[in-house]
Amino acid sequence: MPKGIRKLHICVGDYTLTHFGGIPLIHAFCKNLKLKWLLQAYVKFSQRSSPYHPIDLILTIIYAIIVGIYRLSKTRILQGNSSFQRIIGLSNFPYASSLRRCLKRVDSKTIHGINKVHDHLRLKIFRLKPHTSLLFDLDSSVLTIYGKFIEEAKKGYNPHKKGKRSYHPLLCFESHTKDFWHGVLRPGDAYTAFGSVEFWKECLAKLPPYLYRIRLRADSGFFDHKFIEPLDEEGVGYAIVAKITPAIKRQLESLRYHNFRKDWGVAEFRYQPWKWKNPHRFVVIRRPLPEKDSEQLTLFTLTRYAYQVFVSNLPMKSQNIWHFYKGRAGIELIIKELKEDYALAKIPTNNFQANQAYFYLLLFAYNIVNWFKKTCLPPKFQNATLQTIRTEFLVLPARLIKSGSRNVLKIPARYISQQILEQIMHKIEKIKKL
């Protein structure tokens, strides 16, 4: 059992004391997932003289991210919150310097251990409602880095802050569950496709058993024969935006287009790009340009039309390839949420490996919240953003009191009903039986 509160009762009352009255829900959820026990089993730190166990520091960082502490330096607001400390089992809250030192002690084996626990729990949650097919969305994102002497923060493609240094991570999410699947933090000058082949192999290594179909969607940054041709060999279905090379451009005007969406046209052709082993199927979407068309990064314009080209091996009608790819917009919303609600770009140290560790802990926190929403919250909140979850359930005024031998957290009735609270706690308790 963790130190601090062994058993917590939550009820509705009229008292206020802490602004994190809902954190026991996340803490109980993590406890029933055996998160701390798994981290102790798989994550190894070299022991040093410190009042805090390294695993407690890791959990502290995860909780701080979830409640909205965007920088380690801001965790000091939790140091005076004795109720928060008691709930998560700490005698006192660590200083930001202790959290940074913890991250800087991380090595590749520690990161591997954290990711191993993450993968284990993802599979555990997956078994609650297993799928026989998976759909992966791959993307890269630019994280602009401010501050001097940040390791591997380099100048590269940065559309919003041109000339600024950045990191350029690769990210993979499963579309049905919205789970983070795999990611890697890279220097800012890394091209999108750099390391994508190895990245995809690492994604495949995490697959659950008994799948009959795997599909993926990706933008033009992944239009590379070294990435695409192995997908054909593995039997993975894909729709990937093609780069409009001069050879592909010459094909566009000579094609016969069929209307499928008002005045949008669709056509397809087979073509073997240079260095590719075999011809591939290319699907072209053509739409007329309005009088004043805004610039489209993935569209090529020719005469009165804008074109988008996909390479795909999916057994679908041409127009359905576009409908299939259109669903990839979901990953852009997830990445936006990661940047805004989880502060993905708020890099905590000047050390690249420490920042890698924080990157993985942040994405672990994202999945914990995603699993919590899917398994424990009412249906209307299962697609809510973290900001909404914080407002409705986590960042609530409450008072922690001692009533006889019980610890009682009293939450004002106007914030959450006793019935909903009991339903959530009941579902959290069921997680223990997994």
Secondary structure, 3 states (H helix, E strand, C coil): CCCCCCCEEEEEECCCCECCCCHHHHHHHHHHCCHHHHHHHHCCCCCCCCCCCHHHHHHHHHHHHHHCCCCHHHHHHHCCCHHHHHHHCCCCCCCHHHHHHHHHCCCHHHHHHHHHHHHHHHHHHHCCCCCCEEEEEEEECCEECCCCCCCCCEECCCCCCCCCEEECCEEEEECCCCCEEEEECCECCCCCCCCHHHHHHHHHCCCCCCCCEEEEEECHHHCCHHHHHHHHHHCCEEEEECCCCHHHHHHHCCCCCEEEECCEEEEEEEECCCCCCCCEEEEEEEEECCCCCCCCCCCEEECCEEEEEEEECCCCCHHHHHHHHHCCHHHHHHHHHHHHCCCCCCCCCCCHHHHHHHHHHHHHHHHHHHHHHHHHCCHHHCCCCHHHHHHHHHCCCEEEEEECCEEEEEEECCCCCHHHHHHHHHHHHHHCCC
